[in-house]
Amino acid sequence: MPVLLETEFRGEVVWAGETAANTGIAGTEVQTLSLGFDGLTGERHQGENRTSCVRMRNLHPEGTLIRNVRQLSILSAEELALIAADMGLEQVDPAALGANLVLRGIPDFTYVPPSSRLRGPDGVTLTVDMENRPCIFPGREIDKHHAGFGPKFKPAARGRRGITAWVECPGQLKTGDSLRLFVPDQRAWAP
């Protein structure tokens, strides 16, 4: 019996991007991502390890060296459209959010179960860590191009900010590729 079950869902890569280290959150659109075990070379979230941040404060003091399960930020095109609509914008640029991938075709994407896998055509496999909670930094980027709209991002993105992931098996992804979704074969936790 497989531990991960292939679903009927596929996510088409409709946008790919990189955010250079030490440049803030805003990224740049690219056509191809070359993913290694440490993520994207030269990217702000690259590395097998990272220092813990405010999101891990209840487990580790900030700055503690931990495993990097936030190598990639992946968003849903459908959820991104809902964020934009709630903000009163025609669209939200994924580059302003520091996104690495925007996928179309997987419903309720932000709530894909942790430990799910997204597998690309060449075998590249991304492991879902968890929901990427919205923060204020994307709002600041949005405000640079749409003055006054930045503060609307965090409430509009709640439950729609996508997921973080790490590279389980290296490979490449390019715009137009399709990723197959595999989910853990287990019941939901019910203590």
C-alpha positions in Angstrom: 0.0 0.0 0.0 1.5 3.3 -1.0 2.1 6.0 1.7 1.4 8.8 -0.8 -1.7 8.5 -3.1 -1.7 10.2 -6.5 -4.8 12.4 -6.8 -6.7 13.4 -9.9 -5.3 17.0 -9.6 -2.6 18.6 -11.6 -1.1 22.0 -11.1 0.0 23.8 -14.3 2.9 26.2 -13.8 1.6 29.6 -15.0 4.4 31.7 -13.4 7.9 31.1 -12.0 10.1 33.4 -10.1 13.3 33.9 -8.1 14.1 36.4 -5.4 17.8 37.1 -5.1 19.4 36.9 -1.7 19.6 40.1 0.3 17.3 42.1 -2.0 14.0 42.0 0.0 10.9 40.1 -0.8 10.3 41.2 -4.5 11.2 38.6 -7.1 11.8 38.4 -10.8 9.8 36.3 -13.3 11.8 33.5 -15.0 10.9 30.8 -17.5 12.8 27.9 -15.8 13.7 27.0 -12.2 16.6 24.7 -11.6 16.0 23.1 -8.2 18.6 21.3 -6.2 18.5 19.8 -2.7 19.2 23.3 -1.3 16.4 24.9 -3.4 17.3 27.7 -5.9 20.9 28.7 -6.1 21.4 32.3 -5.0 17.8 32.7 -4.0 16.8 34.3 -0.6 15.4 31.0 0.8 18.2 28.7 -0.5 19.8 26.3 1.8 19.4 22.9 3.5 19.3 24.8 6.8 18.2 28.3 7.8 17.9 30.3 11.0 14.6 30.3 12.8 12.4 33.3 12.5 9.5 34.8 14.3 7.2 32.0 12.9 9.2 29.5 15.0 9.5 31.6 18.2 7.4 29.1 20.3 9.9 26.3 19.4 13.3 27.9 19.0 14.9 31.2 19.9 15.1 33.4 16.8 18.4 32.7 15.0 18.6 29.0 15.9 19.9 26.9 13.0 17.1 24.5 11.8 16.2 22.5 8.7 15.0 24.6 5.9 11.5 23.6 4.9 10.7 27.1 3.4 12.9 26.8 0.3 9.9 27.7 -2.0 6.8 29.7 -1.9 4.0 28.3 -4.1 0.7 30.1 -4.8 -2.5 29.2 -6.6 -3.6 31.2 -9.6 -7.2 30.8 -8.5 -6.5 32.0 -4.9 -4.3 34.9 -6.2 -7.3 36.1 -8.3 -9.5 36.0 -5.2 -6.9 38.0 -3.2 -6.8 40.6 -6.0 -10.6 40.9 -6.1 -10.9 41.3 -2.4 -8.2 44.0 -2.5 -10.0 45.9 -5.3 -7.2 45.2 -7.8 -7.3 43.7 -11.3 -4.4 41.4 -10.3 -1.6 40.9 -7.8 1.9 40.5 -9.2 3.3 37.2 -7.8 6.8 38.9 -7.9 5.6 41.3 -5.2 4.8 38.3 -2.9 8.2 36.7 -3.3 6.6 33.7 -5.1 8.6 30.9 -6.8 5.7 29.2 -8.5 2.0 30.0 -9.3 0.0 26.9 -10.1 -3.4 26.6 -11.8 -5.7 23.6 -11.3 -5.5 22.5 -7.7 -8.6 23.5 -5.6 -8.2 24.7 -2.0 -4.5 24.8 -2.7 -3.5 26.6 0.5 -4.9 23.7 2.5 -3.2 20.9 0.6 -2.0 18.6 3.5 1.5 18.9 4.8 3.8 16.2 3.5 1.9 16.1 0.2 4.2 16.0 -2.9 4.1 17.9 -6.2 6.0 15.9 -8.9 7.1 17.5 -12.2 7.7 15.9 -15.6 11.4 15.2 -15.0 10.8 13.7 -11.6 11.5 16.9 -9.7 9.5 16.5 -6.4 8.5 19.2 -4.0 7.4 18.4 -0.5 4.7 20.6 1.0 5.6 22.0 4.4 2.5 23.9 5.4 0.3 27.0 4.8 2.3 30.1 4.2 0.6 32.6 6.5 0.3 36.2 5.1 2.6 38.9 6.5 3.1 42.6 6.0 6.1 42.5 3.7 4.1 41.7 0.5 1.8 44.5 1.3 4.7 46.9 1.4 5.8 45.7 -2.1 2.2 46.1 -3.4 2.0 49.6 -2.0 5.0 50.6 -4.2 3.0 50.1 -7.3 -0.6 50.5 -6.0 -0.4 53.2 -3.2 -2.9 52.6 -0.4 -3.6 48.9 -1.4 -0.7 47.3 0.6 -2.6 47.1 3.9 -5.4 45.2 2.2 -3.1 42.3 1.4 -2.9 40.5 4.7 -6.7 40.3 5.3 -7.4 39.4 1.7 -4.7 36.7 1.7 -5.8 35.0 4.9 -6.4 31.3 3.9 -5.2 32.0 0.4 -1.4 32.7 0.7 -0.4 29.3 -0.7 2.2 26.9 0.8 5.9 26.6 1.5 7.8 23.6 0.2 11.2 22.0 0.0 13.0 20.1 -2.7 12.8 16.3 -2.2 14.2 15.3 -5.6 16.1 17.9 -7.8 15.1 18.8 -11.3 13.7 21.6 -13.4 10.4 23.3 -13.7 9.3 25.7 -16.4 6.2 27.6 -17.3 3.6 25.3 -18.8 4.8 22.2 -16.9 2.3 20.1 -15.0 2.9 18.9 -11.4 1.0 15.8 -10.2 -0.4 16.1 -6.6 0.2 13.2 -4.2 -1.3 13.3 -0.7 -0.5 11.3 2.5 -2.5 8.1 2.9 -3.7 8.8 6.4 -6.8 10.1 8.2 -6.9 13.6 9.5 -5.6 14.0 13.1 -8.5 13.6 15.6 -7.2 13.6 19.2 
